[in-house]
Amino acid sequence: MNNQRIKSPRRAPPKKKKSEFISPKNMVRIKGGVDRPMLIIIILLLCFGTVMVFTASYAYALDKYGDSYYFIKRQIQNAVIGLAVMFVAVLVDYRIIRRFTIPAFIFVFLLLAAVPIYGIASGVATRWLVIGEITIQPTEMMKIALVLILALYFDTFKTRITDYSDFRQSSIWGVFIPLAIIGLVCILIFLENHYSGIIIMFCIGMIVVFVGGARKFWFALAGAMGGIVMLIMIFFSSYARERLDMWINPENYSALEDTWQTIQGLMAVGSGGFLGVGLGNSRQKHMFVSQPQNDFIFAIICEELGFVGAVAVIVLFVLFIWRGFIIALKAPDTFSQLVVIGIIGKVALQAILNMAVVTNMIPNTGISLPFFSYGGTALIILLGEMGILLSISRFSYQQKKGEKL
């Protein structure tokens, strides 16, 4: 027999199955529609807020202006303008916004610097500028301007910031330079005697710095130093010192003058019960709660809609934050991610602080409730920010290379 081995025919190697997981290299970003859940949440917040502005304001508007519809007419007008700004912003590619970030920040910075010199006051704070027939609040404009400039900064220098092997470089570029920008803005707001504005601006900036990749040691130290500086400012300001003392020792002040607003707000919250006294039936808005359409509108919500209404407001804000994080996680680059985080952080921060003031968890200070409080510049800018957020959400869609739409 032939001892030669019979070679078996070569078998073709088995075909590799396509992986169910797609490599990021095989993915491209495509421009699609806006994030619909976020758009629905924004519209719900705006509609809910507009209804509450009317029911909270008509008694005060009638007493002060002789027109029950005074505030709601202006709120609807501002909402329409804001929605127009929002839809225009949705259509603008966020990369165009990035391109104009530096000149926009310089412009807003100059407006803010002009407030202590040419601004008009309300109480102890000077917050507004009058340009022709228009009254604007540069602090509200600076909130989004600060988010944009910090997002641009961290995107531009992310290699230096996140190179943690070089301690000196990552510390300077990741913490000290952005803190200098935040500090400069806070100094201008300090000149307005706008202490709640300083707190909000500092916290917004620190949110972006934290997410941008700053070293945690320096971040914690900067936060502690910011708190110390704030305490020093309170110590040297008789107005801020008095507000803090009213919160700690309310028994030392007149309930008919000094702590009137806080007491009436708490009465409104407590009298609402589980289901409230009914929409439009608040008693505290009849000249008891000061400015019920502004900083203390949450108290009227609690009174008229009760615990259920308060929870509904909180749930809407939680959904807003949750959806914002999803958009940020899918955003195409560092700049867009930080812009989204900055915007949702600002809204969340103001909502938490406003509710804390109304429930007397922190000292009474002027902080509006986003989407709910009556406002002109603030509402228009807020809706403009929502437009930027939705514009970024259009670039959150992924597609395989070569795949047809």
FIPATOR-916740 format. One record per residue (C-alpha): residue number from 0; residue in three letters; z, y, x. Coordinates in pm, 1 decimal, padded with zeros to 6 digits, always signed. Last residue first. Layout:
  pos  code        pz        py        px
  NUM   Ala         Z         Y         X
...
***
This chain:
  pos  code        pz        py        px
  404   Leu  +00591.4  +05702.5  -03065.0
  403   Lys  +00403.0  +05489.2  -02818.6
  402   Glu  +00581.9  +05309.8  -02539.1
  401   Gly  +00440.6  +05371.2  -02191.5
  400   Lys  +00780.3  +05451.1  -02045.2
  399   Lys  +01057.0  +05337.9  -02277.0
  398   Gln  +01200.2  +05610.7  -02501.4
  397   Gln  +01528.0  +05797.5  -02518.6
  396   Tyr  +01640.4  +06063.7  -02767.6
  395   Ser  +01902.2  +06322.3  -02672.4
  394   Phe  +01653.7  +06605.6  -02623.0
  393   Arg  +01678.9  +06732.5  -02980.9
  392   Ser  +02058.8  +06735.9  -02943.8
  391   Ile  +02022.7  +07023.6  -02695.4
  390   Ser  +01866.5  +07237.7  -02968.3
  389   Leu  +02146.7  +07135.5  -03205.4
  388   Leu  +02408.8  +07267.4  -02961.4
  387   Ile  +02211.1  +07587.2  -02899.6
  386   Gly  +02179.9  +07641.8  -03276.3
  385   Met  +02552.1  +07577.1  -03321.6
  384   Glu  +02614.1  +07848.0  -03062.5
  383   Gly  +02403.1  +08086.8  -03271.3
  382   Leu  +02615.9  +07988.1  -03570.8
  381   Leu  +02927.8  +08090.1  -03377.5
  380   Ile  +02759.3  +08412.8  -03261.6
  379   Ile  +02682.8  +08512.9  -03621.0
  378   Leu  +03031.8  +08417.6  -03738.6
  377   Ala  +03215.2  +08605.0  -03460.4
  376   Thr  +02998.6  +08918.2  -03484.0
  375   Gly  +03067.7  +08955.0  -03855.4
  374   Gly  +03390.7  +08786.7  -03956.9
  373   Tyr  +03593.6  +08636.0  -04238.4
  372   Ser  +03780.2  +08324.8  -04125.9
  371   Phe  +03644.8  +07986.4  -04233.2
  370   Phe  +03362.8  +07875.5  -04000.0
  369   Pro  +03599.3  +07893.5  -03697.7
  368   Leu  +03963.8  +07977.8  -03782.7
  367   Ser  +04047.0  +08316.2  -03629.6
  366   Ile  +04318.3  +08380.7  -03371.6
  365   Gly  +04532.5  +08695.9  -03390.9
  364   Thr  +04879.5  +08609.1  -03270.0
  363   Asn  +05196.8  +08477.5  -03433.0
  362   Pro  +05404.4  +08274.0  -03190.2
  361   Ile  +05341.3  +07895.5  -03179.9
  360   Met  +05434.0  +07615.9  -03422.8
  359   Asn  +05464.3  +07875.5  -03700.0
  358   Thr  +05247.2  +07672.9  -03945.3
  357   Val  +04989.3  +07954.3  -03954.9
  356   Val  +05003.4  +07996.0  -03576.6
  355   Ala  +04953.4  +07622.8  -03511.2
  354   Met  +04661.5  +07613.3  -03755.5
  353   Asn  +04494.2  +07898.5  -03567.5
  352   Leu  +04565.7  +07740.1  -03227.7
  351   Ile  +04414.0  +07404.6  -03327.9
  350   Ala  +04102.6  +07561.3  -03481.7
  349   Gln  +04051.8  +07794.7  -03185.2
  348   Leu  +04076.4  +07507.5  -02935.2
  347   Ala  +03845.2  +07278.7  -03131.4
  346   Val  +03576.9  +07547.5  -03165.0
  345   Lys  +03596.7  +07638.6  -02794.3
  344   Gly  +03595.1  +07274.2  -02683.5
  343   Ile  +03293.8  +07203.6  -02905.5
  342   Ile  +03104.3  +07484.9  -02734.4
  341   Gly  +03217.6  +07405.9  -02379.7
  340   Ile  +03142.9  +07034.7  -02415.7
  339   Val  +02791.3  +07114.0  -02544.9
  338   Val  +02726.6  +07358.8  -02260.6
  337   Leu  +02866.2  +07109.8  -02008.6
  336   Gln  +02626.9  +06835.6  -02118.3
  335   Ser  +02328.0  +07072.7  -02124.6
  334   Phe  +02389.0  +07189.4  -01767.9
  333   Thr  +02464.5  +06840.7  -01635.5
  332   Asp  +02138.2  +06692.9  -01761.4
  331   Pro  +01967.5  +06504.0  -02046.8
  330   Ala  +02237.3  +06512.5  -02316.6
  329   Lys  +02326.3  +06168.1  -02452.3
  328   Leu  +02698.3  +06188.8  -02371.1
  327   Ala  +02707.2  +06553.3  -02485.9
  326   Ile  +02551.2  +06467.8  -02823.3
  325   Ile  +02810.2  +06193.4  -02875.1
  324   Phe  +03088.5  +06431.4  -02774.1
  323   Gly  +02966.2  +06685.7  -03029.8
  322   Arg  +02968.3  +06420.6  -03300.4
  321   Trp  +03335.6  +06348.3  -03235.7
  320   Ile  +03426.5  +06719.4  -03218.6
  319   Phe  +03253.6  +06794.8  -03551.1
  318   Leu  +03405.4  +06486.0  -03711.4
  317   Val  +03751.8  +06604.0  -03601.5
  316   Phe  +03676.1  +06952.2  -03740.1
  315   Leu  +03572.3  +06805.9  -04075.0
  314   Val  +03882.1  +06582.9  -04079.8
  313   Ile  +04109.7  +06885.0  -04019.4
  312   Val  +03955.5  +07076.0  -04310.7
  311   Ala  +03983.5  +06772.8  -04541.0
  310   Val  +04345.3  +06721.4  -04429.7
  309   Ala  +04430.4  +07077.9  -04535.0
  308   Gly  +04256.5  +07025.8  -04871.0
  307   Val  +04445.8  +06703.9  -04941.8
  306   Phe  +04778.6  +06859.3  -04838.6
  305   Gly  +04732.9  +07132.5  -05096.0
  304   Leu  +04404.8  +07275.4  -05219.9
  303   Glu  +04523.8  +07620.8  -05331.6
  302   Glu  +04831.1  +07659.8  -05111.2
  301   Cys  +04698.7  +07474.9  -04805.5
  300   Ile  +04366.9  +07661.2  -04819.3
  299   Ile  +04558.2  +07989.6  -04858.3
  298   Ala  +04760.5  +07911.4  -04543.7
  297   Phe  +04436.4  +07823.4  -04360.7
  296   Ile  +04308.7  +08174.2  -04443.1
  295   Phe  +04588.3  +08324.5  -04234.5
  294   Asp  +04376.5  +08467.7  -03947.8
  293   Asn  +04113.6  +08625.4  -04171.9
  292   Gln  +04066.2  +08612.7  -04548.7
  291   Pro  +04441.5  +08635.5  -04614.8
  290   Gln  +04466.1  +08971.9  -04432.7
  289   Ser  +04843.4  +08998.8  -04486.7
  288   Val  +04993.6  +08723.6  -04703.3
  287   Phe  +05187.5  +08885.8  -04990.3
  286   Met  +04923.9  +09120.5  -05133.8
  285   His  +04806.8  +08879.2  -05406.0
  284   Lys  +04705.5  +08608.2  -05154.5
  283   Gln  +05049.7  +08450.4  -05197.0
  282   Arg  +04987.9  +08357.9  -05560.1
  281   Ser  +04696.9  +08122.4  -05499.2
  280   Asn  +04511.0  +08019.0  -05813.6
  279   Gly  +04150.2  +08045.3  -05690.4
  278   Leu  +04114.7  +07671.3  -05626.5
  277   Gly  +04413.7  +07492.1  -05777.4
  276   Val  +04789.9  +07496.2  -05717.7
  275   Gly  +04760.7  +07241.1  -05439.5
  274   Leu  +04701.0  +06865.0  -05448.2
  273   Phe  +04992.8  +06742.1  -05232.3
  272   Gly  +05222.4  +07044.3  -05236.0
  271   Gly  +05067.4  +07388.5  -05213.5
  270   Ser  +05398.8  +07574.0  -05218.0
  269   Gly  +05477.4  +07484.3  -04856.9
  268   Val  +05161.8  +07631.5  -04701.8
  267   Ala  +05186.3  +07952.0  -04905.7
  266   Met  +05555.8  +07988.4  -04826.5
  265   Leu  +05476.9  +07938.5  -04457.6
  264   Gly  +05220.2  +08216.8  -04473.2
  263   Gln  +05466.0  +08445.0  -04650.2
  262   Ile  +05724.3  +08386.2  -04378.7
  261   Thr  +05476.0  +08446.2  -04094.9
  260   Gln  +05337.9  +08763.9  -04251.4
  259   Trp  +05680.8  +08913.1  -04324.0
  258   Thr  +05829.7  +08849.5  -03978.5
  257   Asp  +05855.7  +09215.6  -03873.9
  256   Glu  +05864.8  +09397.7  -04206.0
  255   Leu  +06042.7  +09248.8  -04507.1
  254   Ala  +06195.0  +08960.1  -04310.8
  253   Ser  +06352.4  +09212.7  -04074.9
  252   Tyr  +06418.5  +09079.0  -03728.5
  251   Asn  +06711.6  +08917.0  -03546.3
  250   Glu  +06696.0  +08601.0  -03759.4
  249   Pro  +06343.9  +08534.2  -03625.7
  248   Asn  +06484.8  +08446.2  -03280.3
  247   Ile  +06226.4  +08230.5  -03099.3
  246   Trp  +05917.3  +08346.7  -03291.1
  245   Met  +06030.2  +08708.0  -03313.3
  244   Asp  +06115.4  +08694.8  -02940.8
  243   Leu  +05759.2  +08590.5  -02856.0
  242   Arg  +05610.6  +08870.4  -03064.2
  241   Glu  +05850.7  +09122.0  -02904.5
  240   Arg  +05750.7  +09016.6  -02554.2
  239   Ala  +05381.9  +09046.0  -02644.2
  238   Tyr  +05433.2  +09404.8  -02764.9
  237   Ser  +05665.4  +09502.7  -02478.6
  236   Ser  +05410.1  +09384.9  -02223.0
  235   Phe  +05547.9  +09335.6  -01870.8
  234   Phe  +05716.0  +09003.2  -01950.9
  233   Ile  +05415.1  +08881.9  -02150.1
  232   Met  +05188.2  +08950.1  -01852.5
  231   Ile  +05427.2  +08758.8  -01624.6
  230   Leu  +05430.1  +08465.9  -01868.8
  229   Met  +05048.6  +08462.3  -01869.1
  228   Val  +05042.0  +08463.4  -01488.9
  227   Ile  +05277.0  +08163.3  -01486.6
  226   Gly  +05058.7  +07973.7  -01733.3
  225   Gly  +04747.5  +08045.1  -01527.5
  224   Met  +04929.5  +07925.5  -01215.3
  223   Ala  +05011.6  +07597.0  -01389.5
  222   Gly  +04649.9  +07552.4  -01498.1
  221   Ala  +04528.4  +07635.3  -01146.8
  220   Leu  +04766.6  +07376.7  -00999.2
  219   Ala  +04645.5  +07111.0  -01243.9
  218   Phe  +04280.6  +07188.6  -01160.6
  217   Trp  +04357.4  +07198.4  -00788.2
  216   Phe  +04501.3  +06847.4  -00802.5
  215   Lys  +04231.0  +06721.7  -01041.3
  214   Arg  +03945.0  +06815.6  -00809.0
  213   Ala  +03677.9  +06980.2  -01020.2
  212   Gly  +03412.3  +06754.7  -01172.7
  211   Gly  +03235.9  +06967.8  -01434.2
  210   Val  +03455.1  +06821.4  -01708.8
  209   Phe  +03760.1  +06997.5  -01566.7
  208   Val  +03579.0  +07325.7  -01491.4
  207   Val  +03422.4  +07330.8  -01841.2
  206   Ile  +03763.3  +07281.0  -02006.1
  205   Met  +03916.3  +07536.4  -01767.9
  204   Gly  +03671.8  +07803.2  -01881.2
  203   Ile  +03749.7  +07744.5  -02247.0
  202   Cys  +04124.4  +07752.3  -02168.3
  201   Phe  +04098.9  +08084.9  -01983.0
  200   Met  +03891.6  +08241.5  -02259.8
  199   Ile  +04128.4  +08120.6  -02533.7
  198   Ile  +04441.9  +08241.9  -02355.7
  197   Ile  +04287.8  +08578.2  -02261.9
  196   Gly  +04162.9  +08632.3  -02617.7
  195   Ser  +04513.1  +08563.9  -02752.1
  194   Tyr  +04635.3  +08840.5  -02522.1
  193   His  +04390.7  +09112.4  -02630.2
  192   Asn  +04547.4  +09421.3  -02473.8
  191   Glu  +04186.4  +09534.8  -02407.3
  190   Leu  +04256.0  +09564.9  -02032.5
  189   Phe  +04364.5  +09200.3  -02044.0
  188   Ile  +04014.6  +09113.8  -02168.4
  187   Leu  +03867.8  +09267.1  -01852.8
  186   Ile  +04116.5  +09074.5  -01638.3
  185   Cys  +04028.0  +08750.2  -01821.6
  184   Val  +03658.9  +08789.9  -01728.3
  183   Leu  +03744.9  +08835.5  -01359.9
  182   Gly  +03978.4  +08536.0  -01371.8
  181   Ile  +03712.1  +08307.8  -01519.1
  180   Ile  +03462.6  +08403.0  -01245.9
  179   Ala  +03727.3  +08364.4  -00972.6
  178   Leu  +03825.7  +08028.2  -01121.5
  177   Pro  +03460.9  +07917.0  -01088.6
  176   Ile  +03472.0  +08008.9  -00714.8
  175   Phe  +03812.5  +07851.9  -00647.7
  174   Val  +03767.7  +07519.6  -00824.3
  173   Gly  +03458.0  +07311.0  -00747.2
  172   Trp  +03293.9  +07524.0  -00478.2
  171   Ile  +03609.6  +07595.8  -00278.8
  170   Ser  +03780.9  +07261.5  -00341.9
  169   Ser  +03467.7  +07049.7  -00293.6
  168   Gln  +03394.5  +07225.1  +00038.1
  167   Arg  +03746.7  +07199.6  +00178.2
  166   Phe  +03800.1  +06836.7  +00078.3
  165   Asp  +03470.5  +06706.3  +00215.8
  164   Ser  +03474.6  +06338.9  +00114.0
  163   Tyr  +03497.0  +06459.5  -00247.1
  162   Asp  +03128.8  +06554.6  -00252.7
  161   Thr  +03136.4  +06632.3  -00626.5
  160   Ile  +03134.0  +07012.4  -00594.4
  159   Arg  +02878.8  +07029.1  -00310.9
  158   Thr  +02629.9  +06807.7  -00495.5
  157   Lys  +02706.6  +06974.2  -00831.4
  156   Phe  +02608.3  +07319.4  -00702.8
  155   Thr  +02334.5  +07411.3  -00952.7
  154   Asp  +02470.9  +07206.3  -01243.3
  153   Phe  +02824.2  +07336.9  -01192.5
  152   Tyr  +02701.2  +07699.5  -01179.3
  151   Leu  +02471.7  +07665.1  -01480.3
  150   Ala  +02754.5  +07516.4  -01688.7
  149   Leu  +02987.4  +07793.2  -01568.1
  148   Ile  +02734.0  +08061.1  -01664.2
  147   Leu  +02667.9  +07905.7  -02006.3
  146   Val  +03034.3  +07855.2  -02099.2
  145   Leu  +03118.8  +08210.5  -01990.9
  144   Ala  +02832.7  +08353.8  -02199.8
  143   Ile  +02949.7  +08149.2  -02501.1
  142   Lys  +03298.3  +08302.7  -02490.4
  141   Met  +03164.6  +08638.1  -02368.3
  140   Met  +02988.2  +08706.8  -02698.4
  139   Glu  +03315.6  +08671.7  -02887.7
  138   Thr  +03486.7  +08906.6  -02640.0
  137   Pro  +03199.9  +09155.2  -02681.8
  136   Gln  +03301.6  +09230.4  -03043.1
  135   Ile  +03019.1  +09423.4  -03206.4
  134   Thr  +02998.2  +09711.5  -03454.3
  133   Ile  +02642.7  +09813.3  -03543.5
  132   Glu  +02539.2  +10146.2  -03691.6
  131   Gly  +02465.1  +10300.3  -03353.1
  130   Ile  +02646.7  +10087.5  -03098.0
  129   Val  +03015.0  +10069.2  -03188.8
  128   Leu  +03218.7  +09854.8  -02951.7
  127   Trp  +03514.5  +09645.4  -03066.3
  126   Arg  +03821.5  +09482.5  -02910.8
  125   Thr  +04087.0  +09744.6  -02838.2
  124   Ala  +04417.4  +09573.0  -02915.8
  123   Val  +04740.6  +09745.6  -03023.2
  122   Gly  +04646.9  +09768.0  -03390.5
  121   Ser  +04271.1  +09775.8  -03433.1
  120   Ala  +04115.1  +09978.5  -03155.7
  119   Ile  +03769.0  +10119.6  -03089.9
  118   Gly  +03589.6  +10070.2  -02760.0
  117   Tyr  +03448.7  +10331.4  -02521.8
  116   Ile  +03663.6  +10289.4  -02209.5
  115   Pro  +03852.0  +09960.3  -02262.8
  114   Val  +03534.7  +09814.7  -02426.8
  113   Ala  +03282.3  +09913.3  -02156.0
  112   Ala  +03376.5  +09624.2  -01924.6
  111   Leu  +03306.8  +09379.0  -02207.8
  110   Leu  +02961.1  +09527.7  -02259.7
  109   Leu  +02895.9  +09506.6  -01884.3
  108   Phe  +03002.3  +09138.8  -01883.5
  107   Val  +02776.1  +09072.6  -02183.6
  106   Phe  +02474.3  +09207.1  -01992.2
  105   Ile  +02567.6  +09024.1  -01669.6
  104   Phe  +02607.4  +08695.9  -01862.2
  103   Ala  +02269.9  +08739.6  -02032.9
  102   Pro  +02100.6  +08817.6  -01699.2
  101   Ile  +02249.9  +08496.1  -01549.0
  100   Thr  +02181.8  +08267.0  -01846.9
   99   Phe  +01816.4  +08361.4  -01896.9
   98   Arg  +01666.1  +08050.6  -01733.7
   97   Arg  +01924.5  +07822.2  -01892.2
   96   Ile  +01828.9  +07950.4  -02236.9
   95   Ile  +01467.8  +07861.9  -02153.0
   94   Arg  +01586.7  +07514.4  -02053.2
   93   Tyr  +01753.9  +07486.3  -02396.7
   92   Asp  +01407.1  +07484.8  -02553.9
   91   Val  +01412.7  +07736.0  -02838.2
   90   Leu  +01350.6  +07590.1  -03184.9
   89   Val  +01720.2  +07527.8  -03249.6
   88   Ala  +01800.5  +07883.2  -03135.4
   87   Val  +01568.2  +08020.7  -03405.7
   86   Phe  +01742.6  +07798.9  -03661.8
   85   Met  +02084.4  +07923.8  -03553.3
   84   Val  +01984.7  +08291.3  -03547.7
   83   Ala  +01854.1  +08259.2  -03904.6
   82   Leu  +02174.0  +08077.6  -04001.0
   81   Gly  +02379.7  +08359.8  -03848.6
   80   Ile  +02185.4  +08626.8  -04038.7
   79   Val  +02240.9  +08433.4  -04363.0
   78   Ala  +02609.6  +08379.6  -04276.5
   77   Asn  +02653.3  +08750.9  -04198.9
   76   Gln  +02510.8  +08845.0  -04539.4
   75   Ile  +02722.6  +08579.9  -04710.4
   74   Gln  +03034.3  +08714.6  -04535.6
   73   Arg  +02941.5  +09072.2  -04622.9
   72   Lys  +02909.2  +08993.3  -04991.4
   71   Ile  +03225.6  +08778.8  -04974.1
   70   Phe  +03430.5  +09060.1  -04825.6
   69   Tyr  +03356.8  +09333.1  -05081.5
   68   Tyr  +03324.9  +09103.3  -05385.1
   67   Ser  +03653.9  +09206.3  -05546.1
   66   Asp  +03551.5  +09572.6  -05519.2
   65   Gly  +03807.8  +09853.1  -05541.5
   64   Tyr  +03818.2  +09870.7  -05161.3
   63   Lys  +04182.8  +09803.2  -05074.6
   62   Asp  +04323.6  +09650.2  -05394.1
   61   Leu  +04004.2  +09476.1  -05502.1
   60   Ala  +03938.6  +09342.3  -05152.1
   59   Tyr  +04295.7  +09208.7  -05126.3
   58   Ala  +04261.4  +09025.1  -05457.9
   57   Tyr  +03909.5  +08897.0  -05375.8
   56   Ser  +03989.4  +08772.4  -05026.5
   55   Ala  +04124.2  +08416.5  -05040.8
   54   Thr  +03889.1  +08288.7  -05314.0
   53   Phe  +03586.6  +08447.2  -05148.5
   52   Val  +03669.9  +08345.2  -04791.5
   51   Met  +03748.5  +07994.3  -04918.7
   50   Val  +03401.6  +07950.6  -05067.9
   49   Thr  +03242.0  +08070.5  -04743.6
   48   Gly  +03451.7  +07829.4  -04535.8
   47   Phe  +03355.0  +07527.1  -04742.4
   46   Cys  +02987.6  +07624.5  -04718.2
   45   Leu  +03005.8  +07682.7  -04341.0
   44   Leu  +03204.1  +07365.6  -04269.2
   43   Leu  +02968.8  +07157.2  -04484.2
   42   Ile  +02661.0  +07310.5  -04316.4
   41   Ile  +02802.8  +07234.8  -03969.8
   40   Ile  +02890.8  +06875.8  -04065.6
   39   Ile  +02539.7  +06819.2  -04207.0
   38   Leu  +02378.1  +06954.1  -03887.8
   37   Met  +02602.8  +06731.2  -03676.2
   36   Pro  +02507.1  +06422.0  -03880.3
   35   Arg  +02139.0  +06520.2  -03851.8
   34   Asp  +02118.8  +06551.1  -03472.6
   33   Val  +01807.1  +06763.6  -03439.1
   32   Gly  +01463.3  +06610.5  -03437.0
   31   Gly  +01284.7  +06471.9  -03134.2
   30   Lys  +01196.4  +06574.6  -02780.7
   29   Ile  +01161.3  +06280.4  -02551.7
   28   Arg  +01358.8  +06178.8  -02247.9
   27   Val  +01211.4  +05903.2  -02038.1
   26   Met  +01341.9  +05558.2  -01963.7
   25   Asn  +01220.2  +05301.2  -01715.8
   24   Lys  +01437.3  +05441.2  -01439.8
   23   Pro  +01738.7  +05421.4  -01674.4
   22   Ser  +01692.5  +05045.7  -01670.1
   21   Ile  +01654.3  +04884.5  -02009.2
   20   Phe  +01886.3  +04606.0  -02111.6
   19   Glu  +01742.9  +04323.9  -02318.8
   18   Ser  +01577.4  +04197.0  -02009.4
   17   Lys  +01228.9  +04067.0  -02051.7
   16   Lys  +01225.7  +03700.4  -01996.8
   15   Lys  +01093.7  +03587.5  -01667.6
   14   Lys  +00803.8  +03353.6  -01693.7
   13   Pro  +00874.9  +03013.1  -01556.8
   12   Pro  +00711.4  +02942.8  -01222.3
   11   Ala  +00382.2  +02758.1  -01259.1
   10   Arg  +00419.7  +02394.0  -01178.7
    9   Arg  +00253.9  +02255.8  -00878.0
    8   Pro  +00105.3  +01915.6  -00927.4
    7   Ser  +00311.0  +01631.8  -00786.3
    6   Lys  +00214.2  +01525.4  -00439.9
    5   Ile  +00165.1  +01155.4  -00404.1
    4   Arg  +00339.8  +01043.2  -00097.2
    3   Gln  +00130.4  +00850.9  +00146.3
    2   Asn  +00264.6  +00503.1  +00205.7
    1   Asn  -00063.4  +00351.2  +00103.4
    0   Met  +00000.0  +00000.0  +00000.0
***
